[in-house]
Amino acid sequence: MKVIVTGASKGVGRAVAKSLLDAGAYVAVVARTKVLLDSLIKFYPGQAFAYTYDLSDPDEINICFKKIIENFRGELDVVIHCA
């Protein structure tokens, strides 16, 4: 399964992302704080991918989702918005 989780640097978003990763999903984690995303994805090499964007900016949303879809080779199963 290929999933995007926004707000994944802490709180509910991070917990959801971690649960999905533990279940074997490929997860694109999105948040504004790179260091917090990196502290999560380092435990899931090749399975978790960090994207540092401010999703309150419509232009950044478009750029972010385009990059994720490209990296997932056009496949996406779920988007979980916790930001």
C-alpha positions in Angstrom: 0.0 0.0 0.0 1.2 3.5 -0.8 0.1 6.3 1.5 0.6 10.0 2.1 0.4 11.2 5.7 0.5 14.9 6.3 1.3 16.4 9.7 3.6 13.4 10.2 6.3 15.1 12.2 4.5 14.7 15.6 1.3 13.8 17.3 -1.5 11.9 15.6 0.1 12.2 12.1 3.4 10.7 13.3 1.5 7.9 15.2 -0.6 7.1 12.1 2.5 7.1 9.9 4.4 4.8 12.3 1.5 2.4 12.5 1.3 2.2 8.7 5.0 1.7 8.3 5.0 -1.0 11.0 2.2 -2.7 8.9 4.5 -2.7 5.8 3.0 0.3 3.9 5.2 2.6 1.8 4.6 6.0 3.4 5.3 9.6 2.2 5.5 11.6 5.4 4.8 15.4 5.0 5.4 18.2 7.4 7.2 21.5 7.8 10.0 20.3 10.1 12.6 18.2 8.2 14.5 17.1 11.3 11.4 15.5 12.9 10.6 13.7 9.7 14.1 12.4 9.3 14.0 11.1 12.9 11.1 8.9 11.8 12.2 7.7 8.4 15.6 6.7 9.5 14.0 3.5 10.9 12.3 2.6 7.7 14.8 2.9 4.8 13.3 2.4 1.4 9.8 2.4 2.9 9.4 5.9 4.4 10.0 9.1 2.4 10.2 12.6 3.8 8.7 15.7 2.1 9.2 19.0 3.8 6.5 21.4 2.7 4.1 24.0 4.2 0.7 22.7 3.2 -1.0 26.0 4.1 0.5 27.3 0.8 -1.5 26.0 -2.2 1.6 26.2 -4.5 3.5 24.0 -2.1 0.6 21.5 -2.0 0.8 21.1 -5.8 4.5 20.7 -5.8 4.6 18.3 -2.9 1.8 16.0 -4.2 3.3 16.0 -7.7 6.7 14.8 -6.4 5.1 12.1 -4.3 3.0 10.8 -7.1 6.1 10.7 -9.4 8.1 8.9 -6.7 5.3 6.4 -6.2 5.3 5.9 -10.0 1.7 7.1 -10.3 0.4 4.7 -7.6 -1.4 6.0 -4.5 -3.8 4.2 -2.3 -4.6 6.6 0.6 -4.1 10.2 1.8 -4.4 10.8 5.5 -4.5 14.5 6.3 -3.4 15.3 9.9 -1.8 18.7 9.2 
